[in-house]
Amino acid sequence: MSDCPRCRTAEIRTEYQGREGKQVVWTVLHCMRCSFTWRDIEPPDTTVPEKRDPFFNLNPDEIEKFPVVLPPSN
């Protein structure tokens, strides 16, 4: 599993795996630090930090500046 594309931390968990039969064809990942959620099959402008619009990236050292980070749903 790679780092979060948004904040680059490694606090990632698997939320869901899409399957065709018994084969996993995509996975939904969730960052426990910034709450960003993405599928591993998203295009590079979503999953590669250097290709993402910088406006949508976060500095992991500044996350505490945001008043609310939504917890993952159960």
RODO-2510 file (C-alpha; in nm, 4 decimals, decimal comma):
residues 74
     n   res          X          Y          Z
     1     m     0,0000     0,0000     0,0000
     2     s     0,1310     0,3445    -0,0822
     3     d     0,1160     0,6783     0,0970
     4     c    -0,1863     0,9066     0,0817
     5     p    -0,1891     1,1107    -0,2413
     6     r    -0,3292     1,4118    -0,0537
     7     c    -0,1132     1,4407     0,2594
     8     r     0,1583     1,1788     0,1888
     9     t     0,1252     1,0019     0,5229
    10     a     0,1259     0,6229     0,5447
    11     e    -0,1777     0,5953     0,7740
    12     i    -0,3875     0,4134     0,5120
    13     r    -0,6506     0,1454     0,5530
    14     t    -0,8470    -0,0587     0,3033
    15     e    -1,2163     0,0341     0,3098
    16     y    -1,3552    -0,1907     0,0378
    17     q    -1,2448    -0,4217    -0,2410
    18     g    -1,4409    -0,4463    -0,5648
    19     r    -1,4431    -0,7995    -0,7004
    20     e    -1,5246    -0,9827    -1,0175
    21     g    -1,5878    -1,3333    -0,8975
    22     k    -1,3107    -1,4027    -0,6478
    23     q    -1,0600    -1,1630    -0,8047
    24     v    -1,0031    -0,8165    -0,6524
    25     v    -1,0198    -0,5626    -0,9373
    26     w    -1,0030    -0,2377    -0,7373
    27     t    -0,9690    -0,1227    -0,3777
    28     v    -1,1042     0,1807    -0,1929
    29     l    -0,8377     0,3257     0,0363
    30     h    -0,8851     0,5720     0,3226
    31     c    -0,6266     0,7973     0,4872
    32     m    -0,6687     0,7952     0,8638
    33     r    -0,4825     1,1260     0,8916
    34     c    -0,6653     1,3561     0,6449
    35     s    -0,9761     1,1460     0,5629
    36     f    -0,9051     1,1393     0,1886
    37     t    -1,0620     0,8370     0,0197
    38     w    -0,9738     0,7073    -0,3281
    39     r    -0,9757     0,3968    -0,5463
    40     d    -0,6444     0,2442    -0,6467
    41     i    -0,7541     0,2576    -1,0126
    42     e    -0,7941     0,6372    -1,0178
    43     p    -0,5908     0,8269    -1,2812
    44     p    -0,2458     0,9671    -1,1926
    45     d    -0,3816     1,3207    -1,1488
    46     t    -0,5662     1,1807    -0,8457
    47     t    -0,3191     0,9280    -0,7054
    48     v     0,0265     1,0742    -0,7795
    49     p     0,1002     1,3748    -0,5543
    50     e     0,3316     1,5378    -0,8086
    51     k     0,0581     1,5248    -1,0743
    52     r    -0,2251     1,6465    -0,8495
    53     d    -0,3309     2,0098    -0,8513
    54     p    -0,1362     2,1502    -0,5496
    55     f    -0,4523     2,3259    -0,4329
    56     f    -0,5930     1,9860    -0,3302
    57     n    -0,2851     1,8595    -0,1423
    58     l    -0,2250     1,8992     0,2299
    59     n     0,0901     1,9425     0,4329
    60     p     0,0691     1,6699     0,7014
    61     d     0,2264     1,9074     0,9544
    62     e    -0,0633     2,1522     0,9087
    63     i    -0,3624     1,9156     0,9367
    64     e    -0,4212     2,0220     1,2982
    65     k    -0,4945     2,3758     1,1689
    66     f    -0,8218     2,2520     1,0200
    67     p    -1,1056     2,2667     1,2743
    68     v    -1,2891     1,9498     1,1632
    69     v    -1,1653     1,6260     1,0120
    70     l    -1,4522     1,3858     0,9572
    71     p    -1,3999     1,0384     1,0974
    72     p    -1,4461     0,7422     0,8625
    73     s    -1,7930     0,5904     0,8593
    74     n    -1,8429     0,2539     1,0204
***
